[in-house]
Structure formats: C-alpha cells, structure tokens
Amino acid sequence: MRPLAIAVIAASWCALGCGGAPPPGGTVRIAEPLPDGEAVYRLRYNPPPCIADQPELHVELKTPAGWERVALESGVEEVDQVQALLVRFGRSPGAVVPVLGNLTDRARTWAGQHASRVFVVQAVDPPVEPDATEAPPDESEPDRVDAPPAG
C-alpha cells in the first residue's frame, strides 16, 4: 500500500472514531437551559393547519434552542390578553412581538402526541425600561446627521 493511502485511511479512522469532535467546518452549540418564569419574551405567529381550531396554540416563543410552540393562557382577568395578542398578530402576522408573561412548567397536550408548555400572557407590548448601562442622551446638543462616506 502506498504511504499516502495509509495516511488517508488513518486520518479517516481518527475523524470517524472521535464522536465528540466538532464536524469539519461546523459549529458547536452549547446546550443552554430553556427559559422559564416571568420575563419579557419574543413571540411569533405560526399556526399549523392540524390545530386550526385551537388559536391558543398558534404562537411560538423564542428560546436559545430556537422557537418553541406554547399554549397561551390569559393572566389578567379584566382583559383577555390572549385575545389581544391574537388580534395583534391578525394585524401583523409576520411580527415578532414582545410579551410580558410567565413560562410555566405545566404542559398542554394536543394532537395526541405533542405537548406545549403553558405561557401565561400578562401584557402585550409591555413598556421597556431603559437599560441602566446606557447613558441618558445629552439634551444640550441637537441630533446630528452624519454625512454619507464619500466614494
């Protein structure tokens, strides 16, 4: 056998035998815990045809692992926050909406084999408090518009 062929075979065995090694040119994703509890989450409208009659399951929540389908419940008795959110998506189906809510450890099963965690909606488009690390804008100087680069 030629030395080059032996080297290629040996390299192949090493690459195939190391299951913990990242794929060539691929990225390694670190598993992060799924979020839970009360916070402002980003939600999107994504109704699957198989549950068209259950609009409370037409929404997904952004997590570090991707989008997760959630079962919506209203957390405020005076106003149906689930209905308010669905109306908001009816006006802008492609929008990603910030929602204050509580992502619980309770699950709702649907279509016989799927389950979604329950998300209790408290406020749609909640007011966002300014980040404490950001300095307040200097009101003594007017807003400047930078000229586009020459070229």
N, C-alpha and C positions, 0 to 999 in steps of 0.2 A: 504494500500500500504506500502511496506517496505521502510524504510528510504533511503537505498542505491538506490532504483529505483527512488525515488523522487529526490535525488541528481543528478543522471544521467540525468533525464529529464530536471531539472533546468539548468544544465550545457549545455545541448544540445540547449535549447532555447536561452541561452546567446550567445553561439557560433554562432548560426544561425541568431540571431537578430542583430548582430553587423556587418553590411556590411563594415564598414571602417576598421575592424581589419584585420591584415595580416593572410593569411591561415596558419594553423599549419605546421611548418617545411618549409614554403615557404619564398621567399624573396620579399621585397617590392622594386619596381623600381620607382625611382623618374623620372617624365617626364622632359626631357631636350628639349629645343627648337632645332628644326632641323637646321643644319648648312646652311649658305648661304654666298654669297660673294666670294671674291678671296682668295684662300688659296691652300695649297698642300693637296690633298685628296687621299685616297687609293681607287683604283678601281679594280674590278674583272670582268672577262668574264663569262657571264651566259646567253647564247642565248636560249630563249624559242622557241619551234617549231612553235608556232602560228604566230610569226613575223620573220620567217627565211629570208624573203626578205627585211628586214629593219635592216641592221647591226648597224646602228647608235643607235639602242635601245637594243643592246646585252650586255650592260655593266651596272654594279651596283656600287654604291658608298657607302662607309662605313659611317654610321651615328651613333650617340649614341643610336638610336632606332633599329638599325640593318642595313641591306643592302637595298638600295633604287635604283630602276631602274631609269636611267636618259637617256635623249635624248641628244646625243652628237652633238656639232657644233664646227667647227674649228675657233679659234680666231686669227690665223695668216694667212694672205693672201698668203704669199710666199710659205708656206709649209702646206699641208693638214694634220694637227695634228690628226684629227680623223682617217685618213687612217694610219698614223704612229702608232697610238695606236692599231688599229685593227691588223696591221702586227705584232706588239709586242705580242699581245695575240695569234696570229696564231703560233708564235714560242714557246710560253709557255702559253697554255690555262689555266693552274691552278695557274698562278702567280697572286699576288696582287701587282699592280703597282702604285707607287706614281706619281701623275699628278698635275701639277700646272694648275688651272683653276678657272673659275667663275661660281658658282652655282647660277643661276638666279631664279627669281620668275615667269618667264614665263613657261608655260606648253605646252606640245605637247600631243595631244590625239592620241590613237591608239586602234585598235580592237573594236572601237565603244563605249567602256565603261571604258577604262583605260586612265590615264594621267601620264606623267612623267615630272619632272622639267627639264629644259634645262641646260646642263653643257657645258660651252664654254671652250674647251681644248686650253691651251696656250703653254704647254711644257710637254712632256712625260719624265719621269725620270729626273726631274729638279735637279740641283746641290743642295745639302743640306748644309746649312750653319751650322757651329759648334754651339752648344748650348753655350751661354755666361756664363752659370753657371759652365761649365766644365773647369777644369784647363787644359792647354796645356800639352802634355806629356813631361816628363823630358828626354831630348835627351842625357843627360850625362850618364845615366845608360842604359846598353843593356837590351833588353826584357828578362824577366825571365820566365822560365817554372817551375811551381811548381810540385813537385813530387806527385804522387797519394798517397792518405792516405794508411797507412799500414793496413792490415787487412785481 
